[in-house]
Amino acid sequence: MSRAHYGPVTDAAPSPAAPPSVLGLAPVIPVVVLDDAADAVPLARALVAGGLPAIEVTLRTAAAPQAIRAIADAVPEAVVGAGTVLAPGHVETAVAAGARFLVSPGWSPRLLAAMKASGLPFLPGVSTASEVVTLLDEGVTEMKFFPAEAAGGTAYLKSLASPLPRARFCPTGGIGLASAPDYLALPNVGCVGGTWMLPADALRAKDWGRVERLAREAASLR
């Protein structure tokens, strides 16, 4: 997912501050699902204060595009991205909202073309060696490994390192504080995605101090 992997920019130009890669921003990318866009800014500030600047807001709720825009406008220290990108239309929505990277649980040729054309860094999801090889053939070297625990976990990723050394991963799915260090110790893992620093009760209570403390704990893993 180097700059060479980007295609031509579409009508909606990407942010000039888009990073060439998201894997090196922090050891953990929080995966955020927001029902109320009003929570986006205080949540993002708590995560950034805790040392997790890369924030994936999933496009699973109607509030997601507004939440991405709010974070992009009000929290410049954050690198906000869009997750659960499933179709070219989602790419357009994410870019228009101000997303600075894209994450998908899987990919298709049409989706891959749209993500390349966006000009943004992106992590297409894979769970098999064949998918990894196909993406490498497309010039994509950075990927999301999903669902990480169900798809083989650290043992599977370790087995890919020797035959496919160019591929690097952000494993997501079932990873918690206890298992994250095992993933981060692998040579082909740049970061992990997770939700454990975003407990549902803390979000309901708008306990941003607790979120910041959990984010700081996650940021210290590497």
BELPETA-V930747 format. One line per field, one symbol per residue. ss: DSSP state (H for helix, E for strand, - for the rest). phi: phi as a letter, one per 30 degrees, with the letter a starting at -180 (. if undefined). psi: psi as a letter, one per 20 degrees, with the letter a starting at -180 (. if undefined). A space follows every 10 residues. Layout:
BEGIN
ss: ???
phi: ???
psi: ???
END
This chain:
BEGIN
ss: --HHH----- ---------- -------EEE EE----HHHH HHHHHHHHH- ---EEEEE-- ---HHHHHHH HHHH----EE EEE----HHH HHHHHHH--- EEE-----HH HHHHHHHH-- EEEEEE--HH HHHHHHH--- -EEEE----- --HHHHHHHH HHH----EEE EE----HHHH HHHH----EE EEEE-----H HHHH---HHH HHHHHHHHH- --
phi: .dedddcddd edddddcddd acdcdadbcd cccccbdddd dddddddddd jcddbccddc bddeeddddd dedcbdddcc bcchdcaedd dddddddjdc abbbdaabed ddddddddic dbbddbbbdd ddddddddic ccbccbdedd ckhddddddd dddbdddbbc dbjicbddce eddddddccc abcabddbde dddddhdddd eddddddddd db
psi: krhiiqaqpa hoqrpijpqi qihjhqhpop opophohhig ghgghggghi jnhppooqli rhigghgggg ghhimiiqnp rprloiqhhh ggggghijqi rqpqiaqrgg gggggghhiq qqnqqqjqhg hggghhhjjp iprpoqoggh jibhgghhhi gghmiipqqn pqnjpahhhg hhgiiqhjph rqqrjhjlqh hhghilmhhg ggghhhghhj h.
END
